[in-house]
Amino acid sequence: EAMFLLQVSFLETRSLTRLQFKHVAILLNSLLAQRWNPAGPEMPRFRRLSLAGAAHLRAILRGSGPSARPWESSDGDLDVVPFSDGQSQTDMYGWDTPRGPGMTPALGALVQGGISVGTVAMACNAVATLGERDLQTLQPLKDLVVATCVTPRLSSLNAALIANAFARLGYFDPHLFRHLATEVCKIPLNEFRGEAGTRDVSNLLNAFARGGLRMPQVLAHLAQAAVSLQVMGASFSAQAVGNILNAYRKLEMMDDSLDDAMAEAALAIPPHNFDAQAISTIANALVNQASMASEELLDHLCLATAALPSTAWSAQSAGVAVNAFARVGVVDAKAYQAIALAALAIPHARLDVQACANLLNAFSRPQVLGLWQNDQLFVHLAGALALFRDEEFTPQAIANVCRAYVKVDVDEDLEMEVLARMAGLVQRFPTGAFTAQSVSSILLSYAETKKRPPNTDAVARYLSRVLQGMGASQLGPQSSRALGMVCDALGRLDMRDTTLLPFLSACIRRLPPDSLKPASIRAIVVAFVNLGLGQEEGLLLEFLSYAAQCIQVTVEAHNSPATVNEFAAADISGIASAFAGAGRRDEPLFWHL
């Protein structure tokens, strides 16, 4: 510490403009890597020096600072990239080709003088840590990467540093990432070594996933690298496993060998070596990779959850973990209890609207309520919601809040207080702010509550106008469940809207028959028949009959969510009773049921 402060004191008396590109990159990385007390007396000095270094780095990249002199900018033995015999600058670096668009004379001098990939990677990392998002800095830096970062000199570490740096800044230039993808594919699998190699694979995948960059060749190469590392016995961190799985989930890439390798890697990590973020990330990845969700792996994640102290959880990681556990079938009540107690300990000041909505949505899931329920958590979150400003809410957050307090058995006065405020907020939004799912969740919540708030009718009328303003793209096949929930709500509210109901009927009949699940078919037919439209809406009932007959039974019985494409006993009895009540003798449907 004393030596570091001595060097800082020396630099404070000198002009940083004399530093070459390499040295300012090293300086910034050294300053930014320190873990000093943010309130300590040294921080203002570090901050001033960092800002001065960043300004000089920007000047070099933009070409407005002193041009780099080739004989002074060489990186010595740090992987210098000289011009090869017989190659012109244009041939090697492509200053006039797609390999280096916009290469300035100053950057050209840097490249010509010989600059190492490691130096460029350090500069990228420093710029990302400083949060520099000015395109006048990022574009020259990108050109420098494309001109210098090529295999065999590009290591997996430097590739990961560069990709991760630009991803952290949200700068997903297609040319840059195509270049990185091409060069990463050239890195041999045996160059990814040990725990460092697992981090490189993880960071590279995380960078591509954050940009939604679905590049099959590099993703396949990195999957092979991850499998090879696991087979060779490399030690994966929990965060690395989570990042790798999450990347392939986000990019919708499936690889059975990778799933098996990551499951083995996760099981090899002691429970006390997991953090909350890793648990939530891995669990969330398992939702779409069901083949991985073995009982052994789920038990291991539950042990890791129980081993974490309450203070380790953030509101976001807690909500994601509980949602994922419920969806993959975790039945360990202690795991839910541990996360709930952690959420209960989060002060209101550390919560935001989205975090509260996610927690409420997670802990009000039927699978969770059947194993663990504690009213204190819902009271705690209601207290946080009361502190938020109206403009902090979104329609989807309101929908999650409403559904949670209706599904959970909490104090009636608390439920009315929350729902009354949400009703007032709903009508503040423009009609275009809603999705079919948010409208259906809010409407059904007010229909299902035991004691309806006084402004329920106003909310229902407003949301009916919202629905009628939606186009075919918003009410397509992906909205079939939402349309079923809307119909269910209208039936419960006895809302005989002569404009909305024909509109809904037409929307439903435009859906592909196989997009409707049994619970949605039941909700729609029961609502229309109970509202006295069983004869009038004959075309709709014919369509629903056909949709029901498209669903084949593959299990004897189930207690799964309504999204499962299987008949529950309630679906069969509800559909049969509604058709009988409408006086429709539909023999094919009855034989099918």
C-alpha positions in Angstrom: 0.0 0.0 0.0 2.8 2.4 0.9 4.6 1.7 -2.4 1.5 2.2 -4.4 0.8 5.6 -2.7 4.4 6.6 -3.3 4.0 6.0 -7.1 0.7 7.9 -7.1 2.4 10.9 -5.4 5.1 10.8 -8.1 2.6 10.7 -10.9 0.6 13.6 -9.4 3.6 15.9 -10.0 4.0 14.9 -13.7 2.0 15.5 -16.9 0.5 12.2 -18.1 0.5 13.4 -21.7 4.0 12.1 -22.0 2.8 8.5 -21.4 2.5 6.3 -24.4 -0.6 4.2 -25.1 0.8 1.1 -23.4 1.7 2.9 -20.2 -1.6 4.8 -19.8 -3.5 1.5 -20.3 -1.4 -0.1 -17.6 -1.8 2.9 -15.3 -5.6 2.9 -15.6 -5.9 -0.8 -15.0 -3.7 -0.5 -11.9 -5.7 2.4 -10.5 -9.1 0.8 -11.3 -8.1 -2.6 -9.9 -7.6 -1.3 -6.4 -10.1 -2.0 -3.7 -9.8 1.1 -1.5 -12.4 2.4 0.9 -14.7 4.6 -1.3 -14.9 7.1 1.6 -11.2 6.9 2.4 -8.8 9.9 2.1 -7.0 8.4 -0.9 -10.1 8.1 -3.2 -10.1 11.8 -4.4 -6.5 11.4 -5.5 -7.1 8.1 -7.3 -10.2 9.6 -9.0 -8.3 12.7 -10.2 -5.4 10.6 -11.5 -7.8 8.1 -13.2 -9.7 11.0 -14.9 -6.4 12.5 -16.1 -5.3 9.1 -17.5 -8.7 8.6 -19.2 -8.5 12.0 -20.8 -5.1 11.2 -22.3 -6.3 7.8 -23.5 -9.3 9.4 -25.2 -6.9 11.9 -26.9 -4.7 9.2 -28.2 -7.6 7.2 -29.6 -9.3 10.2 -31.2 -6.0 11.3 -32.7 -6.1 14.7 -31.0 -3.2 13.9 -28.6 0.5 13.4 -29.3 0.8 10.8 -32.1 2.4 7.6 -30.9 6.0 7.4 -32.1 6.7 3.8 -33.3 10.2 3.6 -31.6 8.6 4.6 -28.3 5.4 2.7 -28.3 6.8 -0.8 -28.7 5.7 -3.2 -26.0 9.0 -4.9 -25.8 8.6 -8.6 -25.2 4.8 -8.4 -24.8 3.7 -10.1 -28.0 4.8 -7.3 -30.4 3.0 -7.5 -33.8 5.5 -6.3 -36.4 4.8 -6.1 -40.1 5.8 -9.3 -41.9 8.1 -9.4 -44.8 6.4 -8.7 -48.1 3.2 -7.3 -46.5 2.0 -3.8 -46.9 0.2 -1.9 -44.2 -3.0 -2.2 -46.2 -2.6 -6.0 -46.7 -2.0 -6.7 -43.0 -4.2 -4.2 -41.3 -6.7 -3.4 -44.0 -6.9 0.3 -43.2 -8.8 0.8 -46.5 -10.8 -2.5 -46.2 -13.5 -3.8 -43.9 -10.9 -5.0 -41.4 -10.1 -1.5 -40.2 -12.6 1.2 -41.3 -11.8 4.7 -40.2 -8.2 3.9 -39.1 -6.7 7.3 -38.2 -3.0 8.2 -38.8 -2.5 8.2 -35.0 -3.9 4.6 -34.7 -2.0 3.6 -37.8 1.2 4.8 -36.0 0.3 2.7 -33.0 -0.2 -0.4 -35.1 2.9 0.2 -37.2 5.0 0.6 -34.1 4.0 -2.8 -32.8 1.3 -3.0 -30.1 0.5 -6.1 -28.2 -2.9 -7.7 -27.9 -2.5 -7.6 -24.1 -2.2 -3.8 -24.2 -5.3 -3.4 -26.3 -7.2 -5.7 -24.0 -6.1 -3.7 -21.0 -7.2 -0.5 -22.7 -10.6 -2.0 -23.5 -11.0 -3.1 -19.8 -10.0 0.3 -18.5 -12.5 2.1 -20.9 -15.3 -0.3 -19.8 -14.5 0.2 -16.1 -14.6 4.0 -16.5 -18.0 3.6 -18.3 -16.8 5.5 -21.4 -19.6 5.3 -23.9 -18.6 8.1 -26.3 -18.5 6.8 -29.8 -15.5 9.0 -30.6 -13.6 6.8 -28.2 -15.2 3.4 -28.8 -15.0 3.4 -32.6 -11.2 4.0 -32.8 -10.8 1.4 -30.0 -12.8 -1.0 -32.0 -10.7 -0.4 -35.1 -7.6 -1.0 -33.0 -9.0 -4.3 -31.9 -9.8 -5.4 -35.4 -6.4 -4.4 -36.7 -4.3 -6.0 -34.0 -6.2 -8.8 -32.2 -5.7 -11.8 -34.4 -4.7 -15.4 -33.7 -2.3 -16.9 -32.9 -1.4 -13.8 -30.7 -5.0 -13.5 -29.5 -5.3 -15.6 -26.3 -8.6 -16.7 -24.8 -8.0 -14.4 -21.9 -7.5 -11.3 -24.0 -10.4 -12.2 -26.3 -12.6 -12.6 -23.1 -11.4 -9.2 -21.7 -12.1 -7.4 -25.0 -15.6 -9.0 -25.6 -16.6 -8.5 -22.0 -15.5 -4.9 -22.0 -17.5 -3.9 -25.1 -20.5 -5.9 -23.8 -20.4 -4.0 -20.4 -20.6 -0.8 -22.4 -23.5 -2.1 -24.5 -21.4 -1.5 -27.7 -22.3 -4.5 -29.9 -20.8 -3.4 -33.2 -21.5 -6.2 -35.7 -18.1 -5.9 -37.4 -16.3 -6.1 -34.1 -18.1 -9.1 -32.8 -17.9 -10.9 -36.2 -14.2 -10.4 -36.1 -13.9 -11.7 -32.5 -16.1 -14.7 -33.3 -13.9 -15.6 -36.3 -10.7 -15.2 -34.3 -12.0 -17.1 -31.2 -12.9 -20.0 -33.5 -9.2 -20.2 -34.4 -8.1 -20.6 -30.8 -7.3 -24.4 -30.3 -9.3 -26.1 -27.6 -6.2 -27.0 -25.7 -5.4 -23.3 -25.3 -8.4 -23.1 -22.9 -6.7 -24.4 -19.7 -7.8 -25.0 -16.1 -9.9 -22.6 -14.1 -8.7 -19.6 -16.1 -10.0 -21.3 -19.2 -13.4 -21.8 -17.7 -13.6 -18.1 -16.8 -12.6 -17.2 -20.4 -15.3 -19.4 -21.9 -17.9 -18.0 -19.4 -17.0 -14.4 -20.1 -17.0 -14.8 -23.9 -20.4 -16.5 -23.9 -21.8 -13.9 -21.5 -20.6 -11.1 -23.9 -22.3 -12.7 -26.9 -25.4 -13.5 -25.0 -25.8 -9.9 -23.6 -25.8 -8.7 -27.2 -28.2 -11.4 -28.4 -25.5 -12.4 -30.9 -26.5 -15.8 -32.1 -23.4 -16.9 -34.0 -23.6 -20.7 -34.2 -19.9 -21.4 -35.2 -18.3 -19.6 -32.2 -21.0 -20.8 -29.8 -20.4 -24.4 -30.9 -16.6 -23.9 -30.5 -17.0 -22.5 -27.0 -19.4 -25.3 -26.1 -16.7 -27.8 -27.1 -14.2 -25.9 -25.1 -16.4 -26.0 -22.0 -17.0 -29.8 -22.4 -13.3 -30.4 -23.0 -12.4 -28.4 -19.8 -14.9 -30.4 -17.7 -13.6 -33.7 -19.1 -10.1 -32.7 -18.3 -11.1 -32.0 -14.7 -10.9 -28.2 -14.7 -12.5 -26.5 -11.7 -15.6 -24.4 -12.7 -16.8 -21.7 -10.4 -20.6 -21.6 -9.8 -20.8 -18.2 -11.6 -19.0 -19.7 -14.7 -21.5 -22.6 -14.9 -24.4 -20.1 -14.5 -23.0 -17.8 -17.2 -22.4 -20.6 -19.7 -25.9 -22.1 -19.2 -27.6 -18.8 -19.2 -25.9 -17.8 -22.5 -27.1 -20.8 -24.3 -30.6 -20.4 -22.8 -30.8 -16.7 -24.0 -29.5 -17.5 -27.4 -31.8 -20.6 -27.7 -29.0 -23.0 -28.5 -29.3 -26.5 -27.2 -26.4 -28.9 -26.7 -26.9 -32.2 -24.8 -23.2 -32.8 -24.2 -22.8 -29.3 -22.8 -25.8 -29.7 -20.5 -24.3 -33.0 -19.2 -20.9 -31.5 -18.7 -22.3 -28.4 -16.9 -24.5 -30.6 -14.6 -21.4 -32.6 -13.6 -19.4 -29.3 -13.1 -22.2 -27.9 -10.9 -22.3 -31.1 -8.8 -18.6 -30.9 -8.2 -18.8 -27.4 -6.6 -19.3 -27.6 -2.8 -22.6 -26.1 -1.7 -20.9 -23.4 0.3 -19.0 -22.2 -2.8 -22.2 -21.0 -4.5 -23.4 -17.4 -4.3 -27.0 -16.2 -4.7 -26.4 -14.9 -8.3 -25.0 -18.3 -9.4 -27.9 -20.2 -7.8 -30.5 -18.1 -9.5 -28.8 -18.1 -12.9 -28.3 -21.9 -12.9 -31.9 -22.5 -11.7 -33.3 -20.2 -14.3 -31.3 -21.9 -17.1 -32.7 -25.3 -16.0 -36.3 -24.0 -16.8 -35.6 -24.4 -20.5 -33.1 -27.3 -20.2 -35.3 -29.8 -18.5 -33.0 -32.7 -19.3 -30.5 -31.2 -16.9 -32.9 -30.8 -14.0 -32.1 -34.1 -12.3 -33.2 -34.7 -8.8 -29.6 -34.8 -7.7 -28.8 -31.4 -9.2 -31.9 -29.8 -7.8 -31.1 -31.2 -4.3 -27.5 -29.8 -4.7 -28.9 -26.3 -5.4 -31.2 -26.5 -2.4 -28.3 -27.4 -0.2 -26.4 -24.4 -1.6 -29.4 -22.2 -1.0 -29.6 -23.3 2.7 -25.9 -22.7 3.1 -26.1 -19.0 2.1 -26.5 -16.3 4.8 -29.6 -14.2 4.4 -27.5 -11.1 3.6 -26.2 -12.8 0.5 -29.4 -12.4 -1.4 -30.6 -9.5 -3.5 -34.2 -8.9 -4.3 -33.6 -9.8 -7.9 -31.7 -13.0 -7.3 -34.3 -14.1 -4.7 -37.2 -13.6 -7.1 -35.4 -15.3 -10.0 -34.4 -18.3 -7.9 -37.9 -18.9 -6.4 -39.6 -18.5 -9.8 -37.2 -21.0 -11.4 -37.4 -23.5 -8.5 -41.1 -23.5 -8.8 -41.0 -24.1 -12.5 -38.5 -26.9 -12.4 -40.4 -28.7 -9.6 -38.3 -28.1 -6.5 -40.3 -29.4 -3.5 -37.8 -28.5 -0.7 -39.8 -26.2 1.6 -36.5 -25.3 3.4 -35.1 -23.8 0.2 -38.2 -21.5 -0.2 -38.1 -20.6 3.5 -34.4 -19.6 3.3 -35.0 -17.3 0.4 -38.2 -15.9 1.9 -36.4 -15.0 5.2 -33.6 -13.4 3.1 -36.2 -11.3 1.2 -37.9 -10.4 4.4 -34.6 -9.0 5.7 -34.1 -6.7 2.7 -34.8 -3.1 3.8 -37.4 -1.1 1.9 -34.6 1.3 0.8 -32.9 -1.5 -1.2 -36.1 -2.5 -3.0 -37.6 -1.1 -6.2 -40.9 -1.7 -7.9 -39.6 -4.4 -10.2 -37.9 -6.3 -7.4 -41.1 -6.3 -5.3 -43.2 -7.4 -8.3 -40.8 -10.3 -9.1 -40.8 -11.5 -5.4 -44.5 -11.3 -5.2 -44.9 -13.2 -8.5 -42.5 -15.9 -7.3 -43.9 -16.5 -3.8 -47.5 -16.5 -4.9 -47.0 -19.4 -7.4 -49.3 -22.3 -6.5 -46.3 -24.7 -6.3 -44.6 -22.4 -3.7 -47.8 -21.7 -1.7 -48.4 -25.4 -1.4 -45.0 -25.8 0.4 -44.5 -22.6 2.3 -46.4 -19.4 3.0 -45.7 -16.6 5.4 -47.9 -13.5 5.5 -45.1 -11.4 6.9 -43.3 -11.3 3.6 -46.3 -10.0 1.8 -46.9 -7.4 4.5 -43.2 -6.3 4.2 -43.5 -5.9 0.4 -46.8 -4.1 0.7 -45.0 -1.6 3.0 -42.3 -1.1 0.3 -44.9 -0.6 -2.4 -46.6 2.1 -0.4 -43.4 4.1 -0.5 -42.9 4.1 -4.3 -44.0 7.0 -6.5 -46.8 6.4 -9.0 -44.4 7.0 -11.9 -42.2 4.1 -10.8 -44.8 1.5 -11.6 -45.3 -0.3 -14.9 -48.4 -2.2 -16.2 -46.6 -5.5 -15.8 -45.5 -4.7 -12.3 -49.1 -3.8 -11.4 -50.3 -7.0 -12.9 -47.8 -9.1 -10.8 -48.8 -7.2 -7.6 -52.5 -7.6 -8.2 -52.3 -11.4 -8.9 -50.1 -12.0 -5.9 -52.4 -10.3 -3.3 -55.5 -12.0 -4.7 -53.9 -15.5 -4.8 -52.4 -15.3 -1.3 -54.5 -15.5 1.9 -53.5 -12.1 3.5 -55.4 -9.7 5.7 -58.5 -8.5 3.7 -57.8 -4.8 4.6 -54.3 -5.1 3.3 -55.5 -6.7 0.1 -58.1 -3.9 -0.4 -55.5 -1.2 0.3 -53.1 -2.6 -2.3 -55.8 -3.3 -5.0 -57.3 0.2 -4.5 -54.0 1.9 -5.2 -53.3 -0.3 -8.2 -56.7 0.5 -9.6 -55.9 4.2 -9.5 -52.5 3.6 -11.2 -54.0 1.5 -14.1 -56.0 4.4 -15.5 -53.0 6.7 -15.5 -51.3 4.7 -18.3 -52.0 5.3 -22.0 -53.8 2.4 -23.7 -50.7 1.5 -25.7 -48.6 0.8 -22.6 -50.4 -2.5 -21.9 -49.8 -6.1 -23.2 -52.6 -8.7 -23.4 -51.0 -10.6 -20.5 -50.9 -7.5 -18.2 -54.5 -6.6 -19.0 -55.7 -10.2 -18.4 -53.8 -10.5 -15.1 -55.2 -7.2 -13.7 -58.7 -7.8 -14.9 -58.9 -11.4 -13.5 -57.4 -10.2 -10.1 -60.3 -7.7 -9.6 -62.8 -10.4 -10.6 -61.4 -13.0 -8.2 -61.0 -10.9 -5.1 -63.4 -11.7 -2.3 -64.4 -8.1 -1.7 -64.1 -5.8 -4.7 -62.7 -2.3 -4.4 -65.1 0.5 -5.2 -63.3 1.4 -8.4 -63.4 -2.1 -9.9 -66.0 -1.2 -12.6 -64.0 1.7 -13.8 -60.9 -0.4 -14.1 -62.8 -3.1 -16.1 -64.3 -0.5 -18.5 -60.9 1.1 -19.1 -59.2 -2.2 -19.7 -62.0 -3.3 -22.1 -61.1 -0.2 -24.2 -57.4 -1.1 -24.0 -58.2 -4.6 -25.4 -60.3 -3.3 -28.2 -57.4 -1.0 -29.3 -55.0 -3.9 -29.7 -54.1 -5.2 -33.1 -53.9 -8.8 -34.5 -50.1 -8.9 -33.6 -50.8 -8.3 -29.9 -53.7 -10.8 -29.8 -52.1 -13.6 -31.8 -51.3 -17.2 -30.8 -49.0 -16.1 -28.0 -52.0 -14.4 -26.3 -54.3 -17.5 -26.1 -53.9 -17.9 -22.4 -54.5 -14.1 -21.8 -57.7 -14.2 -23.8 -58.9 -17.1 -21.7 -58.2 -15.2 -18.5 -60.0 -12.1 -19.9 -63.1 -14.2 -20.6 -62.9 -15.8 -17.2 -62.8 -12.3 -15.6 -65.8 -11.0 -17.7 -67.8 -14.1 -16.6 -67.0 -13.6 -12.9 -67.8 -9.8 -13.1 -71.0 -10.6 -15.1 -69.9 -8.0 -17.6 -72.1 -8.3 -20.6 -70.2 -5.8 -22.8 -71.9 -6.0 -26.2 -68.9 -4.5 -28.0 -66.1 -6.3 -26.2 -67.5 -9.9 -26.3 -68.0 -10.1 -30.1 -64.5 -8.6 -30.5 -63.0 -11.3 -28.2 -65.0 -14.0 -30.1 -63.5 -12.9 -33.4 -60.0 -12.7 -31.9 -60.3 -16.3 -30.5 -61.6 -17.7 -33.7 -58.5 -16.4 -35.5 -56.2 -18.4 -33.3 -54.7 -21.7 -34.5 -56.7 -24.4 -32.7 -53.7 -26.1 -31.3 -52.6 -22.8 -29.5 -55.4 -23.2 -27.0 -54.8 -25.1 -23.7 -57.6 -27.0 -21.9 -57.9 -24.4 -19.1 -58.3 -21.6 -21.6 -60.9 -23.5 -23.6 -62.8 -24.1 -20.4 -62.6 -20.5 -19.3 -63.8 -19.1 -22.6 -66.8 -21.5 -23.1 -68.0 -21.2 -19.5 -67.8 -17.4 -19.7 -69.8 -17.1 -22.9 -72.4 -19.6 -21.9 -72.9 -18.1 -18.4 -73.2 -14.6 -20.0 -76.1 -16.0 -22.1 -74.3 -16.2 -25.5 -74.3 -19.9 -25.9 -76.7 -19.8 -28.9 -75.6 -16.5 -30.3 -71.9 -17.5 -30.4 -72.4 -20.8 -32.2 -69.3 -20.4 -34.4 -67.2 -19.8 -31.4 -68.4 -22.9 -29.6 -67.8 -25.0 -32.8 -64.3 -23.7 -32.9 -63.7 -24.4 -29.2 -65.1 -27.9 -29.7 -62.6 -28.6 -32.5 -59.7 -27.1 -30.4 -60.6 -29.4 -27.5 -60.6 -32.4 -29.7 -57.1 -31.5 -31.0 -55.8 -32.1 -27.5 -54.8 -35.7 -26.8 -54.4 -37.3 -23.4 -50.9 -38.4 -22.6 -51.0 -38.7 -18.8 -53.6 -40.2 -16.6 -53.8 -37.3 -14.2 -51.9 -34.1 -13.4 -51.7 -31.2 -11.0 -49.6 -29.0 -13.2 -50.0 -25.3 -14.1 -52.7 -24.2 -16.6 -50.0 -23.8 -19.3 -49.7 -27.6 -19.5 -51.4 -29.0 -22.6 -53.3 -31.7 -20.7 -56.8 -32.0 -19.4 -57.4 -31.7 -15.7 -60.7 -33.1 -14.2 -61.9 -29.5 -13.8 -61.3 -28.8 -17.5 -63.3 -31.8 -18.6 -66.3 -31.2 -16.3 -66.3 -27.4 -17.0 -66.3 -27.8 -20.8 -68.9 -30.6 -20.7 -71.2 -28.7 -18.4 -71.0 -25.5 -20.5 -71.9 -27.3 -23.7 -74.7 -29.1 -22.0 -76.0 -25.8 -20.5 -75.9 -24.2 -24.0 -78.1 -27.1 -25.3 -75.5 -28.2 -27.8 -75.5 -31.9 -28.6 -71.9 -32.2 -29.7 -71.4 -36.0 -29.8 -67.7 -36.0 -31.1 -66.7 -33.6 -28.3 -68.5 -35.6 -25.6 -67.0 -38.9 -26.8 -63.5 -37.2 -26.8 -64.0 -35.8 -23.2 
